[in-house]
């Protein structure tokens, strides 16, 4: 099976015996994602608006208040992953950034940083 489909992260169909979810699933969120199916590999990709928020939204509280979410240190994101992400949009974004950072994909945000409005 191959293809790309758009839809919420929590898809109703079962694929390869399990329900795929993007990183936001950990925070109980429903970000829009693209489901990429290639052979036996399944991946969920967040929409571009969510990725853009990572390079424009600042952390609203805590030790790193005022830091762009994309610039948060990995150990801080790991702490949230262990202790639990906050509810709402900020939790979804932190979960997404943790997933990118944990998998060494933070450099994928570089083109978005260049296009993001300057603060």
SVG drawing of the C-alpha trace seen along z (x, -y; Angstrom):
<svg xmlns="http://www.w3.org/2000/svg" viewBox="-13 -42 33 48">
<polyline fill="none" stroke="black" stroke-width="0.4" points="0.0,0.0 1.4,-3.4 0.1,-7.0 -0.5,-10.1 -3.8,-10.9 -4.7,-14.0 -6.7,-13.8 -6.6,-14.1 -3.8,-12.2 -6.2,-9.8 -7.3,-7.9 -10.3,-5.6 -8.8,-3.0 -6.4,-0.3 -3.2,-0.1 -0.8,2.8 -2.6,4.0 -2.3,0.7 -3.5,-2.9 -0.9,-5.3 -0.6,-8.6 1.7,-11.6 3.7,-13.0 0.7,-15.1 -1.2,-11.9 1.0,-11.7 -0.6,-15.0 -4.1,-13.8 -4.3,-16.2 -5.7,-16.2 -3.3,-18.1 -3.8,-17.7 -1.3,-15.3 -0.4,-13.6 -0.3,-9.9 2.5,-8.6 2.4,-4.9 5.3,-3.4 5.6,0.4 5.5,1.5 6.5,-1.9 3.9,-4.3 4.7,-7.9 2.6,-10.8 3.7,-14.3 2.3,-17.4 0.8,-20.1 3.0,-23.1 1.0,-25.4 2.0,-23.4 5.7,-23.4 5.6,-27.1 4.3,-27.6 7.4,-25.9 9.6,-28.6 7.3,-31.6 5.6,-30.7 7.4,-31.4 7.3,-29.3 4.7,-31.1 5.8,-29.9 8.5,-28.2 12.3,-28.2 12.5,-29.0 9.7,-31.5 10.1,-33.7 12.2,-31.1 11.0,-29.9 9.6,-26.4 12.0,-25.3 14.9,-26.5 14.0,-24.7 16.8,-22.4 16.3,-18.6 16.5,-17.9 13.6,-20.3 11.5,-18.6 12.5,-15.2 11.3,-16.3 7.8,-17.1 7.8,-13.8 8.4,-12.0 6.2,-14.2 3.4,-14.9 2.8,-17.6 0.5,-20.5 -3.0,-20.5 -4.0,-22.5 -2.0,-23.8 1.2,-24.4 1.2,-20.7 0.7,-19.6 3.6,-21.9 5.9,-20.7 5.1,-17.0 5.8,-17.7 9.1,-19.5 10.1,-16.7 9.5,-14.1 11.5,-16.2 14.4,-16.8 14.4,-13.2 14.7,-11.8 17.4,-14.3 15.0,-16.1 15.3,-19.7 17.2,-20.8 14.0,-20.3 12.8,-23.6 15.7,-25.6 13.8,-26.6 10.8,-27.7 13.0,-29.8 14.2,-31.7 10.7,-32.4 9.3,-33.1 8.6,-36.7 11.4,-38.2 10.6,-39.1"/>
</svg>
